[in-house]
Amino acid sequence: DYGRLTFSYPKTWSVYVDSDATGKDYKAYLHPVIVPPVNVKNQQFAMRVEILQQDYAKYLTTYDRQIKEGKLRSTTASINGENAVRLDGNFSDEIRGAAIVFKLRDKTVIIRTDADTFKPDFDTMIQTVSYTN
């Protein structure tokens, strides 16, 4: 139903899968050593991966205001040879990082880091992303 999405991440990181996609969205959180609580508002994670049952174009419009205000910068990117959108900047007052958004079948995939500290890891990880429709 979701296709196959793979990527590499540091071996010292832990992963917590919050939603496993059985009939809904998939959400996973990655962080060095121990993943902090996921139910804390504005919690920062080294990486988060979401596969949403939401239209790709419609999802991207949720960032229009932040892009127009200059809080986020939107650029084109390529993931697995396909077009994607990269967002860099302030996602909220507490979250500053980067995200890659791309389409997988009829779903939207978001891979995001919540802190500039993890941007080098993020940049390395997104180069390993592979998926099949």
Sequence and secondary structure as in RCSB ss.txt:
>XXXX:A:sequence
DYGRLTFSYPKTWSVYVDSDATGKDYKAYLHPVIVPPVNVKNQQFAMRVEILQQDYAKYLTTYDRQIKEGKLRST
TASINGENAVRLDGNFSDEIRGAAIVFKLRDKTVIIRTDADTFKPDFDTMIQTVSYTN
>XXXX:A:secstr
   EEE    TTEEEEEEEE SSS EEEEEEESS   TTSTT   SEEEEEESS HHHHHGGGHHHHHTTSEEEE
EEEETTEEEEEEEEESSSS EEEEEEEEETTEEEEEEESSGGGHHHHHHHHTT EEE 
